[in-house]
């Protein structure tokens, strides 16, 4: 079999910024002493006059981004998810969310797949934190192609956007001519009648592999990629619940407040359905190789497969 192409979505973020920078001279990029890690240095090398390194001062960077947006620029502020959503939460809420400014937050190194950096840097709470801010759009792309499309969609969207990217290189799954990115619209990647797996980010690929393992046993799982967690594609989720009866959500994030919670809110209000939430179960992470951590916490294809089997039993 041919080797699967793998690219980290943080790499895609940097490349997309550089490409968009050539088209739009009002696009500016800020980072907090992490240009090499967030890959905003790709933009910096081409447009140094539109790149601002704010130093290790994420809250200050957030305020500068708000000011630039108020002056008519489209700023992308960039740092690790732990700092973008965690350390700078008050500034994001009050300086960007409250006045509904046109700031884009590029949060890299999200989730447990940060790996060896350990629990202090493994942000498994960011989707929950950003979801709760009124008017904030929350996007978690599944691969390189989707990440680039998401960055461009964020640029064109009027209002604050939180973009979640990963450190780990992940398989490219959307390299087909029919792929179309649309804010707030999920994508059915696999049809099935026995249950629906709703996944986001790097868990989309793992869920597709898990679905193939289930299919080998005669269990047909529908797989939906939810790249936009807010606004949520409620119509697609309700349709899946009605047609398949059972829902499984999969995310590299806490099971509290993330994709699973958003899906459960939707279903409870519209079509009460049995749901299994797969994610980080109210614990902090730990230091270790990313792939080993995903396996330990049941977030690889094998773990997802086993949990679904237990759920169906």
PAMARKE-121784 format. One record per residue: residue in one letter; residue number from 0; y, x, z of N, C-alpha, C in turn; chain. Coordinates in pm, whole numbers, plus 50000, padded with zeros to 5 digits. Each point is the difference from the previous one (the first is absolute). Layout:
['a' NUM [Y X Z] [Y X Z] [Y X Z] 'A']
...
//
This chain:
['x' 0 [49880 50084 50000] [50120 49916 50000] [50125 50087 50000] 'A']
['x' 1 [50106 49955 49930] [50124 50078 49998] [50064 50003 50138] 'A']
['x' 2 [50069 50110 50031] [50064 50012 50130] [50118 49905 50010] 'A']
['x' 3 [50012 49933 50114] [50108 49905 50020] [50130 50075 50025] 'A']
['x' 4 [50104 49963 49927] [50131 50061 50017] [50060 49956 50132] 'A']
['x' 5 [50049 50096 50081] [50058 49968 50130] [50139 50060 50013] 'A']
['x' 6 [50093 49919 50047] [50139 50044 50018] [50053 49936 50129] 'A']
['x' 7 [50069 50077 50081] [50062 49944 50120] [50123 49918 49960] 'A']
['x' 8 [50018 49884 50061] [50113 49915 49962] [50135 50061 50038] 'A']
['x' 9 [50002 50096 50092] [50126 50070 50029] [50041 50085 49879] 'A']
['x' 10 [49901 50054 49927] [50029 50074 49876] [50062 49906 49897] 'A']
['x' 11 [49943 49880 49992] [50049 49899 49905] [50144 49962 50032] 'A']
['x' 12 [50030 49991 50129] [50135 49966 50045] [50101 50103 49949] 'A']
['x' 13 [49971 50127 50019] [50090 50106 49955] [50022 49998 49850] 'A']
['x' 14 [49891 49983 49925] [50011 49997 49855] [50079 49879 49951] 'A']
['x' 15 [49976 49886 50063] [50071 49878 49961] [50150 50013 50024] 'A']
['x' 16 [50037 50061 50112] [50142 50020 50029] [50067 50087 49894] 'A']
['x' 17 [49931 50107 49960] [50057 50089 49898] [50016 49929 49867] 'A']
['x' 18 [49901 49918 49963] [50007 49927 49874] [50112 49895 50004] 'A']
['x' 19 [50012 49929 50111] [50104 49899 50012] [50139 50063 50010] 'A']
['x' 20 [50006 50118 50061] [50128 50069 50012] [50061 50033 49865] 'A']
['x' 21 [49915 50023 49901] [50048 50030 49865] [50058 49875 49932] 'A']
['x' 22 [49956 49883 50046] [50047 49874 49941] [50123 49943 50071] 'A']
['x' 23 [50005 50020 50131] [50102 49932 50080] [50076 50101 50086] 'A']
['x' 24 [50128 50019 49968] [50076 50101 50072] [50051 49953 50136] 'A']
['x' 25 [49975 49873 50035] [50038 49952 50134] [49886 50015 50100] 'A']
['x' 26 [49887 50054 49957] [49887 50022 50088] [50019 50133 50073] 'A']
['x' 27 [49996 49994 50132] [50013 50121 50082] [49880 50007 50095] 'A']
['x' 28 [49963 50120 50038] [49882 50020 50086] [50040 50080 50124] 'A']
['x' 29 [49956 49953 50115] [50024 50067 50127] [49865 50034 50063] 'A']
['x' 30 [49994 50115 50067] [49880 50029 50078] [50041 50069 50129] 'A']
['x' 31 [49905 50007 50093] [50028 50055 50132] [49918 50126 50022] 'A']
['x' 32 [50033 50104 49923] [49937 50132 50013] [49852 49997 49962] 'A']
['x' 33 [49961 49906 49914] [49859 49989 49961] [49985 49980 49849] 'A']
['x' 34 [50091 50056 49923] [49998 49979 49855] [49870 50046 49936] 'A']
['x' 35 [49944 50110 50050] [49874 50050 49944] [49885 49908 50031] 'A']
['x' 36 [49998 49943 50120] [49889 49913 50042] [50011 49860 49939] 'A']
['x' 37 [50123 49948 49994] [50017 49866 49943] [50006 50002 49848] 'A']
['x' 38 [50009 50121 49945] [50008 50024 49855] [50133 49958 49939] 'A']
['x' 39 [50101 49979 50083] [50133 49975 49943] [50059 50128 49942] 'A']
['x' 40 [49936 50114 50025] [50048 50124 49939] [49985 49996 49848] 'A']
['x' 41 [49912 49913 49949] [49988 49982 49855] [50131 49949 49943] 'A']
['x' 42 [50061 49905 50070] [50131 49946 49961] [50108 50106 50024] 'A']
['x' 43 [49994 50067 50113] [50102 50097 50040] [50015 50112 49897] 'A']
['x' 44 [49889 50045 49942] [50004 50110 49903] [50073 49961 49872] 'A']
['x' 45 [49995 49871 49967] [50064 49953 49876] [50142 49951 50026] 'A']
['x' 46 [50020 49936 50114] [50131 49941 50032] [50047 50046 50138] 'A']
['x' 47 [50026 50129 50018] [50039 50050 50131] [50128 49936 50055] 'A']
['x' 48 [50089 49959 49910] [50127 49942 50044] [49982 49857 50053] 'A']
['x' 49 [49883 49942 49977] [49974 49863 50048] [49890 49999 50106] 'A']
['x' 50 [49972 50114 50055] [49900 50010 50106] [50068 50053 50126] 'A']
['x' 51 [49980 49931 50112] [50062 50039 50126] [49891 50026 50104] 'A']
['x' 52 [49995 50122 50051] [49909 50031 50110] [50077 49980 50130] 'A']
['x' 53 [49958 49900 50075] [50072 49964 50123] [49951 50076 50122] 'A']
['x' 54 [49903 50088 49981] [49945 50072 50113] [49908 49911 50082] 'A']
['x' 55 [49955 50053 50115] [49909 49923 50084] [50081 49900 50081] 'A']
['x' 56 [50050 49898 49929] [50089 49900 50059] [49981 49868 49924] 'A']
['x' 57 [49882 49941 50018] [49962 49884 49919] [50091 49879 50023] 'A']
['x' 58 [50039 49977 50124] [50088 49886 50028] [50135 50019 49930] 'A']
['x' 59 [50049 50123 50001] [50125 50031 49931] [49985 49980 49850] 'A']
['x' 60 [49886 50044 49944] [49972 49980 49858] [50004 49852 49964] 'A']
['x' 61 [49945 49917 50087] [49998 49856 49975] [50142 49944 49993] 'A']
['x' 62 [50086 50046 50090] [50139 49956 49997] [50074 50048 49876] 'A']
['x' 63 [49973 50123 49958] [50062 50053 49878] [49954 49917 49879] 'A']
['x' 64 [49872 49967 49997] [49948 49917 49892] [50069 49865 49995] 'A']
['x' 65 [50024 49942 50116] [50069 49871 50007] [50142 50012 49944] 'A']
['x' 66 [50067 50109 50036] [50135 50022 49950] [50005 50017 49849] 'A']
['x' 67 [49904 50074 49946] [49993 50020 49856] [49974 49868 49927] 'A']
['x' 68 [49913 49917 50058] [49973 49869 49940] [50125 49913 50001] 'A']
['x' 69 [50074 50005 50109] [50123 49922 50010] [50104 50047 49898] 'A']
['x' 70 [49987 50128 49956] [50093 50055 49901] [49950 49980 49856] 'A']
['x' 71 [49888 49929 49985] [49952 49967 49866] [49887 50087 49947] 'A']
['x' 72 [49955 50097 50078] [49887 50083 49958] [49868 49929 50034] 'A']
['x' 73 [49891 50052 49943] [49866 49950 50034] [49926 50117 50065] 'A']
['x' 74 [50008 50010 50133] [49937 50112 50070] [49853 49976 50032] 'A']
['x' 75 [49920 50105 49981] [49862 50003 50046] [49997 50099 50116] 'A']
['x' 76 [49980 49950 50122] [49993 50089 50116] [49853 50029 50027] 'A']
['x' 77 [49968 50127 50023] [49860 50042 49997] [49962 50086 50120] 'A']
['x' 78 [49891 49962 50063] [49941 50080 50107] [49861 49945 50030] 'A']
['x' 79 [49932 50054 50101] [49870 49948 50037] [50015 49858 50056] 'A']
['x' 80 [49898 49919 49981] [50003 49861 50047] [50028 49991 50149] 'A']
['x' 81 [49945 50094 50077] [50019 49998 50144] [50147 50010 50037] 'A']
['x' 82 [50076 50074 49919] [50143 50018 50027] [50084 49892 49933] 'A']
['x' 83 [49960 49959 49879] [50076 49899 49926] [49996 49864 50068] 'A']
['x' 84 [49879 49961 50043] [49983 49868 50062] [50008 50007 50152] 'A']
['x' 85 [49957 50113 50057] [49995 50012 50145] [50128 50053 50061] 'A']
['x' 86 [50029 50126 49976] [50118 50063 50061] [50129 49931 49957] 'A']
['x' 87 [50006 49952 49877] [50126 49944 49947] [50002 49847 50000] 'A']
['x' 88 [49911 49938 50076] [49990 49854 49992] [50134 49930 50028] 'A']
['x' 89 [50068 50042 50104] [50125 49932 50035] [50103 50010 49887] 'A']
['x' 90 [50009 50120 49940] [50097 50019 49891] [49958 49921 49875] 'A']
['x' 91 [49870 49996 49973] [49953 49921 49886] [50033 49853 50022] 'A']
['x' 92 [49975 49954 50122] [50026 49859 50030] [50148 49966 49993] 'A']
['x' 93 [50082 50078 50070] [50141 49965 50016] [50091 50047 49888] 'A']
['x' 94 [49968 50117 49940] [50089 50055 49898] [49959 49963 49858] 'A']
['x' 95 [49870 49968 49981] [49951 49964 49866] [49959 49854 49993] 'A']
['x' 96 [49915 49958 50093] [49948 49863 49996] [50105 49894 50028] 'A']
['x' 97 [50074 50017 50108] [50098 49898 50041] [50106 49974 49892] 'A']
['x' 98 [50062 50106 49941] [50095 49975 49891] [49933 49983 49863] 'A']
['x' 99 [49868 50006 49998] [49920 49985 49877] [50051 50094 49891] 'A']
['x' 100 [50001 50129 50032] [50048 50101 49906] [49889 50047 49906] 'A']
['x' 101 [50041 50050 49887] [49908 50036 49891] [49943 50141 50018] 'A']
['x' 102 [49931 50020 50112] [49941 50130 50032] [49849 49992 49982] 'A']
['x' 103 [49943 50104 49940] [49855 50008 49982] [49945 50107 50093] 'A']
['x' 104 [49897 49966 50075] [49943 50092 50098] [49867 50050 49947] 'A']
['x' 105 [49995 50129 49965] [49877 50061 49951] [49928 50066 50116] 'A']
['x' 106 [49897 49933 50052] [49930 50048 50119] [49865 50060 49960] 'A']
['x' 107 [49989 50130 50012] [49877 50069 49961] [49915 50030 50124] 'A']
['x' 108 [49880 50052 49977] [49910 50039 50110] [49973 49883 50095] 'A']
['x' 109 [49977 49883 49943] [49971 49882 50081] [49850 49992 50031] 'A']
['x' 110 [49967 49932 50107] [49860 49971 50032] [49924 50115 50061] 'A']
['x' 111 [49873 49975 50026] [49915 50096 50069] [49960 50117 49909] 'A']
['x' 112 [50015 49983 49869] [49961 50105 49905] [50097 50118 49999] 'A']
['x' 113 [50102 49997 50088] [50081 50120 50020] [49910 50113 50051] 'A']
['x' 114 [49891 49961 50068] [49895 50096 50034] [50030 50089 50117] 'A']
['x' 115 [50003 50130 49973] [50009 50100 50106] [50129 49993 50081] 'A']
['x' 116 [50103 49936 49949] [50126 49989 50075] [49984 49915 50125] 'A']
['x' 117 [49896 49918 50004] [49966 49928 50122] [50079 49875 50029] 'A']
['x' 118 [49973 49943 50119] [50051 49868 50036] [50152 49991 49999] 'A']
['x' 119 [50069 50108 50034] [50146 49995 50005] [50062 49975 49864] 'A']
['x' 120 [49930 50038 49893] [50053 49985 49865] [49927 49892 49919] 'A']
['x' 121 [49891 49949 50050] [49924 49897 49927] [50061 49863 50028] 'A']
['x' 122 [50089 49957 49915] [50072 49875 50024] [49918 49881 49952] 'A']
['x' 123 [49940 49930 50094] [49920 49881 49970] [50073 49873 50042] 'A']
['x' 124 [50131 50012 50023] [50080 49886 50046] [50114 49964 49906] 'A']
['x' 125 [50020 50080 49895] [50122 49986 49920] [50011 49869 49923] 'A']
['x' 126 [49890 49950 49947] [50006 49874 49926] [50045 49888 50093] 'A']
['x' 127 [49943 49998 50121] [50038 49899 50099] [50149 50008 50033] 'A']
['x' 128 [50050 50122 50022] [50140 50019 50035] [50093 49956 49887] 'A']
['x' 129 [49967 50034 49878] [50087 49967 49887] [49989 49853 49958] 'A']
['x' 130 [49881 49942 50016] [49982 49857 49967] [50094 49911 50080] 'A']
['x' 131 [50024 50038 50124] [50074 49911 50090] [50151 50005 49977] 'A']
['x' 132 [50048 50096 49922] [50143 50007 49971] [50035 49898 49892] 'A']
['x' 133 [50089 49906 50029] [50035 49897 49901] [50050 50061 49869] 'A']
['x' 134 [49947 49950 49889] [50045 50042 49868] [49941 50130 49950] 'A']
['x' 135 [49913 50065 50079] [49941 50128 49958] [49878 49975 49911] 'A']
['x' 136 [49998 50062 49883] [49883 49997 49913] [49909 50117 50039] 'A']
['x' 137 [49869 49974 50009] [49905 50103 50043] [49893 50020 49893] 'A']
['x' 138 [49990 50124 49950] [49907 50031 49891] [49908 50114 50042] 'A']
['x' 139 [49870 49985 49971] [49900 50102 50031] [49910 50020 49878] 'A']
['x' 140 [50038 50088 49908] [49925 50015 49874] [49863 50065 50019] 'A']
['x' 141 [49910 49968 49906] [49861 50043 50012] [49970 50131 49929] 'A']
['x' 142 [50083 50040 49904] [49972 50124 49927] [50126 50054 49933] 'A']
['x' 143 [49983 50105 49922] [50111 50067 49932] [50077 49906 49909] 'A']
['x' 144 [49930 49926 49917] [50065 49912 49903] [50080 49891 50071] 'A']
['x' 145 [49939 49942 50102] [50066 49893 50074] [50119 50052 50080] 'A']
['x' 146 [49986 50121 50053] [50109 50059 50077] [50124 50022 49913] 'A']
['x' 147 [49980 50054 49882] [50114 50023 49908] [50065 49868 49962] 'A']
['x' 148 [49917 49899 49971] [50053 49869 49964] [50076 49938 50116] 'A']
['x' 149 [49950 50022 50122] [50064 49945 50119] [50137 50061 50023] 'A']
['x' 150 [50012 50131 49977] [50129 50068 50018] [50104 49944 49902] 'A']
['x' 151 [49958 49980 49876] [50093 49943 49903] [50038 49857 50035] 'A']
['x' 152 [49901 49921 50043] [50028 49862 50040] [50095 49996 50120] 'A']
['x' 153 [49982 50094 50091] [50087 50008 50117] [50144 50030 49959] 'A']
['x' 154 [50015 50091 49903] [50135 50035 49952] [50070 49874 49947] 'A']
['x' 155 [49930 49921 49923] [50060 49882 49936] [50017 49882 50096] 'A']
['x' 156 [49927 50000 50110] [50010 49891 50096] [50127 50014 50082] 'A']
['x' 157 [50073 49894 50018] [50123 50002 50079] [49967 49970 50145] 'A']
['x' 158 [50011 50100 50086] [49970 49981 50141] [49912 50111 50052] 'A']
['x' 159 [49978 50004 50131] [49922 50108 50061] [49851 49992 49966] 'A']
['x' 160 [49940 50116 49975] [49858 50007 49965] [49936 50114 50080] 'A']
['x' 161 [49884 49971 50057] [49920 50102 50067] [49880 50033 49911] 'A']
['x' 162 [49988 50125 49960] [49893 50047 49913] [49909 50092 50080] 'A']
['x' 163 [49871 49968 50005] [49904 50076 50082] [49913 50089 49911] 'A']
['x' 164 [50003 50130 50024] [49922 50095 49922] [49909 50083 50089] 'A']
['x' 165 [49896 50059 49939] [49903 50076 50076] [49999 50148 49968] 'A']
['x' 166 [49941 50077 50090] [49984 50144 49982] [49874 50032 49920] 'A']
['x' 167 [49896 49922 50020] [49869 50027 49939] [49998 49963 49852] 'A']
['x' 168 [49942 50086 49918] [49982 49967 49858] [49898 49887 49988] 'A']
['x' 169 [50035 49895 49925] [49914 49882 49988] [49970 49971 49853] 'A']
['x' 170 [49885 49937 49972] [49962 49972 49861] [50101 49912 49926] 'A']
['x' 171 [50018 50030 49873] [50085 49918 49914] [49916 49883 49949] 'A']
['x' 172 [50040 49878 50035] [49919 49882 49964] [50072 49903 49906] 'A']
['x' 173 [50130 50022 49980] [50077 49904 49920] [50035 50051 49860] 'A']
['x' 174 [49921 50099 49952] [50029 50058 49869] [49939 49916 49888] 'A']
['x' 175 [50053 49881 49983] [49956 49913 49891] [50122 49935 49936] 'A']
['x' 176 [49991 49967 49871] [50118 49948 49927] [50048 49864 50050] 'A']
['x' 177 [49916 49927 50073] [50038 49868 50048] [50072 50003 50134] 'A']
['x' 178 [50008 50119 50062] [50061 50008 50133] [50148 49963 49995] 'A']
['x' 179 [50039 49916 50095] [50140 49960 50011] [50037 49990 50147] 'A']
['x' 180 [50106 50068 50039] [50048 49993 50138] [50111 49896 50009] 'A']
['x' 181 [49984 49908 50095] [50102 49899 50024] [50014 49981 50150] 'A']
['x' 182 [50122 50016 50050] [50024 49984 50143] [49950 49864 50048] 'A']
['x' 183 [49927 50002 50109] [49954 49875 50060] [49880 49935 49933] 'A']
['x' 184 [49938 50070 49906] [49885 49944 49930] [49877 50089 50017] 'A']
['x' 185 [49894 49943 50058] [49875 50074 50014] [49926 50007 49868] 'A']
['x' 186 [49897 50084 49996] [49923 50020 49876] [49850 49985 50031] 'A']
['x' 187 [49934 49912 49927] [49855 49986 50015] [49933 50111 49919] 'A']
['x' 188 [49932 50090 50067] [49935 50114 49934] [49853 49974 49972] 'A']
['x' 189 [49943 49905 50074] [49857 49969 49984] [49978 49855 50037] 'A']
['x' 190 [49929 49928 49916] [49970 49860 50029] [49878 49990 50091] 'A']
['x' 191 [49994 49893 50076] [49886 49977 50088] [50009 49862 50062] 'A']
['x' 192 [49887 49947 50043] [49995 49863 50051] [49959 49991 50147] 'A']
['x' 193 [49947 50108 50058] [49943 49992 50134] [50100 50031 50111] 'A']
['x' 194 [50097 50082 49972] [50108 50032 50094] [50108 50073 49923] 'A']
['x' 195 [50116 50016 50065] [50110 50076 49938] [50041 50114 50091] 'A']
['x' 196 [50009 50120 49941] [50053 50116 50071] [50143 50019 49954] 'A']
['x' 197 [50093 49994 50095] [50142 50020 49971] [50039 50136 50058] 'A']
['x' 198 [50035 50094 49914] [50025 50137 50044] [50137 50048 49956] 'A']
['x' 199 [50046 50107 50065] [50129 50060 49965] [49992 50152 50012] 'A']
['x' 200 [50083 50069 49922] [50006 50146 50006] [49870 50066 49960] 'A']
['x' 201 [49967 50111 50064] [49878 50073 49962] [49873 49922 50026] 'A']
['x' 202 [50009 49893 50079] [49881 49919 50028] [49959 49911 49882] 'A']
['x' 203 [50083 49990 49900] [49963 49921 49882] [49880 50064 49930] 'A']
['x' 204 [50007 50131 49978] [49887 50069 49936] [49875 49989 50086] 'A']
['x' 205 [50013 50026 50129] [49884 49994 50089] [49938 49860 50000] 'A']
['x' 206 [50083 49898 49990] [49952 49863 49997] [49925 49969 49870] 'A']
['x' 207 [50047 50058 49890] [49930 49980 49872] [49861 50063 50006] 'A']
['x' 208 [49989 50117 50059] [49870 50066 50013] [49909 49918 50093] 'A']
['x' 209 [50057 49950 50110] [49923 49916 50092] [49950 49874 49930] 'A']
['x' 210 [50083 49943 49914] [49962 49880 49926] [49883 50027 49906] 'A']
['x' 211 [49997 50119 49940] [49887 50037 49914] [49871 50012 50081] 'A']
['x' 212 [50010 50053 50121] [49883 50011 50087] [49950 49861 50039] 'A']
['x' 213 [50091 49909 50025] [49962 49862 50033] [49936 49932 49879] 'A']
['x' 214 [50054 50027 49883] [49947 49938 49877] [49856 50041 49975] 'A']
['x' 215 [49967 50122 50039] [49862 50047 49983] [49901 49920 50083] 'A']
['x' 216 [50054 49929 50100] [49916 49915 50086] [50020 49852 49970] 'A']
['x' 217 [50068 49973 49888] [50019 49861 49959] [50118 49929 50063] 'A']
['x' 218 [50088 50076 50066] [50119 49942 50063] [50121 50032 49913] 'A']
['x' 219 [50061 49898 49943] [50111 50020 49908] [50133 49984 50072] 'A']
['x' 220 [50070 50110 50017] [50129 50001 50070] [50115 50009 49902] 'A']
['x' 221 [50094 49910 50013] [50125 50010 49926] [50086 50106 50069] 'A']
['x' 222 [50068 50084 49924] [50087 50102 50058] [50143 49980 49949] 'A']
['x' 223 [50092 49988 50094] [50141 49981 49967] [50081 50117 50054] 'A']
['x' 224 [50083 50056 49915] [50093 50107 50038] [50134 49937 50038] 'A']
['x' 225 [50035 50010 50127] [50131 49952 50044] [50091 50122 50021] 'A']
['x' 226 [50074 50035 49898] [50091 50115 50010] [50130 49963 50072] 'A']
['x' 227 [50041 49873 49988] [50120 49955 50069] [49958 49913 50118] 'A']
['x' 228 [50021 50052 50119] [49961 49927 50120] [50107 49900 50042] 'A']
['x' 229 [50123 50031 49966] [50110 49905 50021] [50096 50011 49884] 'A']
['x' 230 [50026 49895 49922] [49941 49867 50014] [49853 49998 49957] 'A']
['x' 231 [49921 49920 50068] [49856 49992 49978] [49968 49899 49890] 'A']
['x' 232 [49899 50030 49920] [49957 49906 49896] [49911 49892 50063] 'A']
['x' 233 [50064 49906 50065] [49926 49896 50073] [49918 49911 49906] 'A']
['x' 234 [50053 49973 49884] [49928 49914 49905] [49864 50059 49963] 'A']
['x' 235 [49998 50130 49972] [49875 50066 49962] [49902 50002 50117] 'A']
['x' 236 [50050 50024 50120] [49915 50007 50119] [49941 49863 50034] 'A']
['x' 237 [50081 49897 49992] [49951 49864 50028] [49893 49960 49898] 'A']
['x' 238 [50022 50033 49874] [49904 49969 49894] [49866 50070 50028] 'A']
['x' 239 [50007 50126 50040] [49878 50076 50029] [49925 49940 50118] 'A']
['x' 240 [50073 49960 50103] [49937 49941 50119] [49930 49870 49965] 'A']
['x' 241 [50063 49919 49919] [49941 49872 49960] [49874 50020 49915] 'A']
['x' 242 [50003 50103 49915] [49889 50019 49906] [49883 50080 50056] 'A']
['x' 243 [50028 50091 50096] [49892 50084 50051] [49964 49974 50147] 'A']
['x' 244 [50088 49931 50072] [49967 49958 50135] [50018 50102 50111] 'A']
['x' 245 [49984 50127 49971] [50014 50104 50102] [50094 50110 49948] 'A']
['x' 246 [50078 50056 50093] [50097 50104 49965] [49980 50123 50087] 'A']
['x' 247 [50007 50117 49936] [49998 50128 50072] [50126 50077 49959] 'A']
['x' 248 [50077 50045 50097] [50117 50083 49968] [49970 50144 50038] 'A']
['x' 249 [50049 50094 49919] [49973 50142 50023] [50130 50079 49985] 'A']
['x' 250 [50033 50076 50103] [50125 50078 49998] [49987 50125 50084] 'A']
['x' 251 [50070 50104 49959] [50007 50124 50077] [50121 49988 50093] 'A']
['x' 252 [49989 49910 50094] [50110 49959 50087] [49939 49923 50115] 'A']
['x' 253 [50073 49982 50106] [49951 49918 50111] [49966 49859 49952] 'A']
['x' 254 [49897 49942 50061] [49965 49861 49968] [50103 49904 50060] 'A']
['x' 255 [50091 50054 50080] [50106 49918 50061] [50128 50016 49919] 'A']
['x' 256 [50045 49893 49939] [50130 49999 49935] [50008 50044 49855] 'A']
['x' 257 [49889 50043 49943] [50002 50048 49862] [49955 49897 49899] 'A']
['x' 258 [49928 50047 49898] [49951 49911 49894] [49914 49887 50057] 'A']
['x' 259 [49906 50037 50089] [49911 49898 50056] [50075 49891 50072] 'A']
['x' 260 [50099 50036 50077] [50081 49901 50072] [50078 49913 49902] 'A']
['x' 261 [50055 50060 49896] [50075 49923 49900] [49909 49899 49931] 'A']
['x' 262 [49879 50043 49965] [49905 49911 49934] [49959 49887 50094] 'A']
['x' 263 [49975 50034 50126] [49960 49898 50098] [50112 49898 50023] 'A']
['x' 264 [50123 50045 50004] [50114 49908 50013] [50001 49901 49885] 'A']
['x' 265 [49979 50052 49881] [50000 49917 49879] [49887 49897 50004] 'A']
['x' 266 [49879 50046 50033] [49884 49911 49998] [50005 49897 50113] 'A']
['x' 267 [50046 50040 50118] [50008 49908 50113] [50094 49883 49968] 'A']
['x' 268 [50105 50029 49924] [50098 49897 49968] [49958 49912 49882] 'A']
['x' 269 [49909 50050 49918] [49969 49928 49875] [49854 49957 49985] 'A']
['x' 270 [49907 50091 50028] [49858 49968 49983] [49919 50084 50098] 'A']
['x' 271 [49986 49953 50124] [49929 50079 50103] [49866 50052 49948] 'A']
['x' 272 [49982 50131 50011] [49885 50069 49940] [49949 50106 50095] 'A']
['x' 273 [49870 50025 49998] [49943 50108 50081] [50043 50133 49939] 'A']
['x' 274 [50057 50088 50085] [50055 50127 49953] [49946 50116 50084] 'A']
['x' 275 [49962 50107 49931] [49967 50127 50065] [50111 50099 49965] 'A']
['x' 276 [50064 50057 50103] [50103 50101 49977] [49942 50138 50024] 'A']
['x' 277 [50001 50084 49896] [49953 50138 50010] [50122 50092 49995] 'A']
['x' 278 [50012 50084 50103] [50112 50092 50010] [49984 50083 50125] 'A']
['x' 279 [50111 50049 50054] [49998 50076 50124] [50005 49901 50116] 'A']
['x' 280 [49899 50002 50085] [49984 49897 50102] [50069 50032 50132] 'A']
['x' 281 [50133 49996 49999] [50080 50014 50122] [49971 50131 50074] 'A']
['x' 282 [49985 50107 49924] [49982 50133 50059] [50089 50099 49925] 'A']
['x' 283 [50028 50112 50064] [50068 50109 49932] [49897 50081 49921] 'A']
['x' 284 [50047 50074 49901] [49911 50083 49921] [49971 50130 50072] 'A']
['x' 285 [49952 50097 49925] [49967 50131 50055] [50006 50102 49888] 'A']
['x' 286 [49999 50126 50035] [50007 50105 49900] [49864 50022 49935] 'A']
['x' 287 [50002 50017 49867] [49876 50026 49927] [50021 49986 49851] 'A']
['x' 288 [49905 50046 49919] [50010 49985 49855] [50014 49852 49963] 'A']
['x' 289 [50088 49972 49906] [50033 49862 49964] [49876 49916 49966] 'A']
['x' 290 [49914 50053 49915] [49883 49922 49958] [49905 49972 50116] 'A']
['x' 291 [49989 50098 50090] [49913 49980 50116] [50058 49894 50094] 'A']
['x' 292 [50131 49998 50012] [50064 49899 50084] [49982 49861 49941] 'A']
['x' 293 [50017 49988 49869] [49980 49870 49936] [49858 49950 50025] 'A']
['x' 294 [49903 50091 49993] [49860 49963 50025] [49979 49962 50146] 'A']
['x' 295 [50056 50078 50093] [49981 49974 50143] [50055 49864 50040] 'A']
['x' 296 [50114 49962 49940] [50063 49873 50036] [49956 49884 49910] 'A']
['x' 297 [49896 50024 49922] [49942 49893 49919] [50086 49955 49884] 'A']
['x' 298 [50083 50092 49948] [50092 49964 49893] [49961 50057 49864] 'A']
['x' 299 [49884 50065 49993] [49948 50042 49870] [49912 49888 49945] 'A']
['x' 300 [49952 50017 49877] [49923 49894 49934] [49876 49961 50081] 'A']
['x' 301 [49931 50100 50056] [49879 49972 50078] [50033 49918 50124] 'A']
['x' 302 [50108 50036 50068] [50040 49926 50119] [50039 49857 49969] 'A']
['x' 303 [50074 49983 49891] [50040 49865 49957] [49878 49917 49966] 'A']
['x' 304 [49908 50059 49926] [49876 49932 49961] [49922 49953 50123] 'A']
['x' 305 [49984 50087 50099] [49923 49966 50120] [50067 49889 50080] 'A']
['x' 306 [50133 50008 50012] [50073 49897 50076] [49992 49866 49930] 'A']
['x' 307 [50003 49999 49869] [49990 49874 49926] [49860 49942 50014] 'A']
['x' 308 [49900 50084 49997] [49863 49953 50018] [49984 49932 50138] 'A']
['x' 309 [50055 50063 50102] [49995 49941 50135] [50077 49869 50004] 'A']
['x' 310 [50112 49996 49935] [50084 49880 49995] [49927 49884 49934] 'A']
['x' 311 [49933 50028 49890] [49927 49896 49929] [49877 49954 50078] 'A']
['x' 312 [49942 50092 50079] [49881 49965 50078] [50034 49906 50115] 'A']
//
